[in-house]
Amino acid sequence: MSDDTQAPEQSDNVEVDEAAEVSWQEQAGLSGNASFEKFATVGDLAKSYSSLEAYNSRSIQIPTEDASDEARNAFMEKLTAVDGVMATPENYYVPDAAEKYTFSEVEGFTGDESVGELKAEALKLGMTQDQANGIHNWLASNIVANQTETASVNMSGMAELKGIWGAAYDQKIQQTENTVSTLAQKIPGLVNAERTPEFVRLMDLVGDMLGEAGVVQQDPRTQMTPAEARQRIAEIESNTEHPAHPDNEGARNHLQARKDLMGLYRTANM
């Protein structure tokens, strides 16, 4: 080899290679920061940032204590857009928030003002749609069951009362209504009382007392109850002077009196 051979000149490539060995974290002054060590390149960081921006646009940030009303309302608008989440009116204003609850239909339950009250209470407690609907279905089912049981008991009681009053049932029912109308002048709301067998019996008893005192004008009944017929039969049979008595066959109206007595027996055995 000739001494004239010159060593190859160093190019700028060496300096470039040395620069390439410097990480982007070091170049950015972030060397040693664990939050950035997981990103191999600036491109990886950019991709992660882009995903974070997309996530933030869908996320819900809880307002701080000093947040404005606008920020709080914006938070609630996002939050209540999630299915099943309701707003609490004590802290945020969301128009007709309670009406967002929808309840399933329960057979036999027609609903009343209590449904609206349940919605308001559920909203106050921060219940989800499923929670509020579950409570509604449970309450409605119990109400229907109680109403069915009560109706069955009342029907049975009225049937028993009809057996006791016999042919006089309809007239006595009308008399109890007359008594209720009279008392309602002093007791507002009495006319709306449920006509349970116990209530009807009470009004019948009170009506008799008021009728005897002349307070209630009752039309004379043309029908006796079986008990009244039996009492009348006992009075006739114990009265030897009554035309229907067997010892009075020669009495002018004996035959008619005996027919009337037979009618009393039929009423007594109804």
C-alpha positions in Angstrom: 0.0 0.0 0.0 1.3 3.4 -0.9 2.0 5.9 1.7 0.2 8.3 -0.5 -3.1 6.6 0.3 -5.1 8.9 2.3 -7.6 7.9 5.0 -11.2 8.4 4.0 -12.5 11.7 5.1 -15.1 11.6 7.8 -18.4 12.6 6.5 -21.3 14.3 8.3 -22.9 10.8 8.5 -21.2 10.1 11.8 -22.7 13.2 13.4 -26.2 12.2 12.0 -25.8 8.8 13.5 -24.9 10.3 16.9 -27.9 12.6 16.7 -30.2 9.6 15.9 -29.1 7.9 19.1 -30.6 10.8 21.1 -34.2 9.9 22.0 -37.0 12.3 21.2 -37.8 12.5 24.9 -34.2 13.8 25.5 -34.5 16.2 22.6 -37.7 17.5 24.1 -36.3 17.8 27.6 -38.5 15.0 28.8 -35.9 12.4 29.5 -36.6 10.4 32.6 -40.3 11.2 32.6 -42.1 7.9 33.0 -45.2 9.2 31.4 -43.4 9.5 28.0 -41.0 6.6 28.2 -43.7 4.2 26.8 -43.9 6.1 23.5 -41.1 5.0 21.2 -41.6 7.8 18.7 -43.3 11.2 18.5 -45.8 9.5 16.1 -46.8 7.1 18.9 -47.3 10.1 21.2 -49.4 11.8 18.6 -51.7 8.8 18.1 -52.2 8.5 21.8 -53.1 12.2 22.1 -55.6 11.8 19.3 -57.3 8.9 21.0 -57.3 10.9 24.3 -59.0 13.8 22.5 -61.7 11.5 21.1 -62.2 9.9 24.6 -62.5 13.4 26.2 -65.2 14.4 23.8 -67.3 11.4 25.0 -66.4 11.5 28.7 -68.2 13.4 31.4 -66.2 15.6 33.7 -67.6 16.1 37.2 -67.9 19.8 37.9 -65.8 21.3 40.7 -67.3 23.0 43.7 -66.8 26.4 42.1 -68.2 25.4 38.7 -70.7 27.8 37.1 -74.4 26.9 36.7 -73.8 26.6 33.0 -71.0 24.0 33.5 -73.2 22.1 36.0 -76.2 22.1 33.6 -73.9 21.0 30.7 -72.7 18.2 32.9 -76.2 17.0 33.7 -77.3 17.2 30.1 -74.5 14.8 29.2 -75.1 12.6 32.2 -78.9 12.3 31.8 -78.4 11.4 28.1 -77.1 8.1 29.4 -80.0 5.6 29.4 -81.4 5.0 32.9 -79.7 8.0 34.6 -82.0 10.6 36.1 -81.3 14.2 37.3 -81.6 15.3 40.9 -83.6 18.6 40.9 -82.1 19.8 44.2 -78.8 20.4 42.4 -79.5 20.8 38.7 -82.4 22.0 36.6 -83.5 19.6 34.0 -87.0 20.4 32.6 -89.6 17.6 33.2 -86.8 15.3 34.4 -89.3 13.1 36.4 -91.3 12.5 33.3 -88.4 10.7 31.8 -89.4 7.7 33.9 -91.6 5.2 32.1 -93.5 2.4 33.9 -94.6 -0.9 32.7 -98.3 -1.7 32.6 -99.6 -3.9 35.5 -102.8 -5.7 34.7 -105.7 -4.4 36.8 -103.8 -1.2 37.9 -105.1 2.0 36.2 -102.8 4.4 38.0 -103.6 7.6 39.8 -101.8 10.6 41.2 -99.5 8.3 43.2 -97.7 7.5 40.0 -96.6 11.1 39.6 -95.6 11.1 43.3 -93.5 8.0 42.8 -91.7 9.5 39.8 -90.9 12.7 41.9 -89.6 10.6 44.8 -87.6 8.3 42.5 -86.0 11.4 41.0 -85.2 12.8 44.4 -83.5 9.6 45.4 -81.6 9.4 42.1 -83.1 6.1 41.0 -82.3 4.6 37.6 -85.1 3.8 35.2 -85.0 0.1 36.0 -85.0 0.7 39.8 -88.0 3.1 39.6 -89.9 0.7 37.3 -89.2 -2.2 39.6 -90.6 -0.3 42.6 -93.7 0.8 40.6 -94.4 -2.8 39.5 -94.1 -4.1 43.0 -96.4 -1.5 44.5 -98.9 -1.8 41.6 -99.1 -5.6 41.9 -99.7 -5.3 45.7 -102.4 -2.7 45.2 -104.2 -4.9 42.6 -103.9 -7.9 44.9 -105.3 -6.0 47.9 -108.2 -4.6 45.8 -109.0 -8.1 44.5 -109.0 -9.5 48.0 -111.1 -6.6 49.3 -113.6 -6.9 46.5 -113.9 -10.6 47.1 -114.5 -10.1 50.9 -117.1 -7.3 50.2 -118.9 -9.4 47.6 -119.1 -12.3 50.1 -120.3 -10.0 52.9 -123.0 -8.5 50.7 -124.2 -11.9 49.6 -124.5 -12.9 53.2 -126.4 -9.7 54.0 -128.8 -10.4 51.1 -129.5 -13.8 52.6 -130.3 -12.2 55.9 -132.5 -9.5 54.5 -134.1 -11.7 51.8 -136.8 -10.0 49.7 -136.4 -6.8 51.7 -132.8 -6.4 50.6 -133.3 -3.8 47.8 -135.6 -1.6 49.9 -133.3 -1.7 52.9 -130.3 -0.8 50.7 -132.3 2.2 49.4 -133.1 3.2 53.0 -129.4 3.0 53.9 -128.7 5.4 51.1 -131.4 7.8 52.3 -129.7 7.7 55.7 -126.3 8.4 54.2 -127.7 11.4 52.3 -129.2 12.8 55.5 -126.0 12.4 57.5 -123.9 13.8 54.7 -125.4 17.2 55.4 -123.5 17.2 58.7 -120.6 14.9 57.7 -119.1 16.0 54.4 -117.7 13.2 52.3 -119.8 10.5 53.9 -121.5 9.8 50.5 -118.0 8.8 49.2 -117.5 6.1 51.8 -117.0 2.6 50.5 -120.1 0.6 50.8 -118.7 -2.3 52.7 -121.0 -4.8 54.3 -120.1 -3.3 57.7 -120.9 0.2 56.6 -124.2 -0.8 55.1 -125.2 -2.7 58.3 -124.2 0.4 60.3 -126.3 2.8 58.2 -129.2 0.4 58.4 -129.1 0.4 62.2 -128.6 4.2 62.3 -131.4 4.7 59.8 -133.8 2.7 62.0 -132.9 4.8 65.0 -133.2 8.1 63.1 -136.5 6.9 61.6 -137.9 6.2 65.0 -136.8 9.6 66.2 -138.4 11.2 63.1 -135.1 12.6 61.8 -135.0 10.5 58.6 -138.2 10.1 56.6 -138.2 6.5 55.3 -140.8 5.2 52.9 -142.6 2.2 54.4 -141.2 -1.1 53.3 -143.5 -3.5 51.5 -141.1 -6.4 52.1 -140.1 -7.9 55.4 -136.8 -9.5 56.2 -136.9 -13.2 57.3 -136.1 -12.1 60.8 -138.9 -9.6 60.8 -141.3 -12.3 59.4 -140.4 -14.8 62.1 -140.9 -12.1 64.8 -144.3 -11.3 63.3 -145.3 -15.0 63.2 -144.4 -15.4 66.8 -146.6 -12.4 67.7 -149.6 -13.8 65.8 -149.3 -17.3 67.1 -149.1 -16.1 70.7 -152.2 -13.8 70.3 -155.3 -16.0 70.7 -157.5 -13.1 69.6 -155.7 -12.7 66.2 -158.0 -13.7 63.2 -155.3 -16.1 62.0 -155.2 -18.0 65.2 -156.7 -21.6 64.8 -159.2 -20.9 67.6 -160.8 -18.1 65.5 -162.0 -20.1 62.5 -165.3 -18.4 62.7 -163.9 -14.9 62.5 -165.0 -12.8 59.5 -161.4 -12.4 58.0 -160.0 -15.7 59.3 -159.2 -17.0 55.8 -157.4 -13.8 54.7 -155.5 -13.7 57.9 -154.4 -17.3 57.4 -153.2 -16.5 53.8 -151.2 -13.6 55.2 -149.7 -15.9 57.8 -148.7 -18.4 55.1 -147.0 -15.5 53.3 -145.1 -14.7 56.4 -143.9 -18.3 56.7 -142.6 -18.1 53.1 -140.7 -14.9 53.8 -139.3 -16.4 57.0 -137.9 -19.4 55.2 -136.4 -17.5 52.2 
